[in-house]
Amino acid sequence: MSIVLIIIAVLIIGWAVWFIIEYIRYIASGEYEIDQRLRKISQ
């Protein structure tokens, strides 16, 4: 396995982990519920 492939894999895994953590924070903060209400109002 080349170093380039390892670096690319680490970047993809790192991005995925960051995305999951941000998604959990977004739902936990209550912004998700506010966004749903705004979507209902705008419809």
C-alpha positions as CSV (number, residue, x, y, z in Angstrom):
1,M,0.0,0.0,0.0
2,S,1.4,3.4,-1.0
3,I,1.8,6.3,1.3
4,V,-0.5,8.4,-0.9
5,L,-3.4,5.9,-0.5
6,I,-2.9,5.8,3.2
7,I,-3.0,9.7,3.4
8,I,-6.2,9.8,1.2
9,A,-7.8,7.1,3.4
10,V,-7.0,9.0,6.6
11,L,-8.4,12.2,5.2
12,I,-11.6,10.5,4.1
13,I,-12.0,8.8,7.5
14,G,-11.2,12.0,9.3
15,W,-13.8,13.9,7.3
16,A,-16.4,11.2,8.0
17,V,-15.7,11.3,11.8
18,W,-15.9,15.2,11.8
19,F,-19.2,15.0,9.8
20,I,-20.8,12.6,12.3
21,I,-19.7,14.6,15.3
22,E,-21.0,17.9,13.7
23,Y,-24.3,16.1,12.8
24,I,-24.7,14.9,16.4
25,R,-23.9,18.4,17.8
26,Y,-26.5,19.9,15.3
27,I,-29.3,17.6,16.5
28,A,-28.3,17.8,20.2
29,S,-28.2,21.7,20.1
30,G,-31.9,21.8,19.1
31,E,-31.3,23.6,15.8
32,Y,-32.7,20.6,14.0
33,E,-36.2,21.1,15.6
34,I,-36.0,24.9,14.8
35,D,-35.1,24.1,11.1
36,Q,-38.1,21.7,10.9
37,R,-40.5,24.4,12.2
38,L,-39.1,26.9,9.7
39,R,-39.6,24.4,6.9
40,K,-43.3,23.9,8.0
41,I,-43.9,27.6,8.2
42,S,-42.3,28.2,4.7
43,Q,-44.4,25.6,3.0
